[in-house]
Amino acid sequence: MGNQYIDSQEALTENRLEQMSDPVDVLFSDGNTAVATATRHYICTVPAYSVIKAVYYRRVTAFNAAGDDFLTVGTEDDDDLLVDDADISAAAATIPVVVSTTTLPYYVSADTPIYATYVYSSTAPTTGEVEVAIEWVPWNVKQRETL
C-alpha cells in the first residue's frame, strides 16, 4: 500500500522536501570557447525563497576537445553563479558527480531560472554529452506566534 495522494506544492514547501530538477543534456555541439557564444541550456526555475543545495552532472559520452572541457552553471545575468568552469574532461561515465563550489548552498529570493553551458579551451570537439541537474529545498520562515 502507499500514499495514493499527490502532495500539493504547498505541502512540499511546508515539509521542506528536497527537490531535484530533471537532468538536461548538454552536447559537444552546444559548446564554444566562451560562455557568451555557447548555447545555454535551461535546467529549471528554482522557486523564490529556496536554497540551491547542489549541482550534479554525469558524463554520458566523453568529450574529445584537444584541450579542457568545462561546465558552467548559473543564471541569465550571472552565467557562472553556481559553477564556474568545472572540469568535465575526465569525469567518469555513469557516476553522477556533485560539484563542490564556494557559492553553494545559494539562497534565491525570487523565482530564478538556472542554465548550464559547455565551454572548451581549444579546438572544437566532435563527441561529448553531459547531463546536468540541480537540487534545492524551499526555505520558508514562519512568523513567530506571540502569547
ABEGO torsion letter per residue (X at the ends): XBBABBBBAAAAAAAGBBBBBBBBBBBAAABBABAAABBBBBABBBBBGBBBABBBBBBABBBABABBBBBBBBBAABAAAABBGBBAAABBBGBBBBBBBAAOBBBBABBBBBBBBBBBABBBBABEBBBBBBBBBBBBBBBBBBX
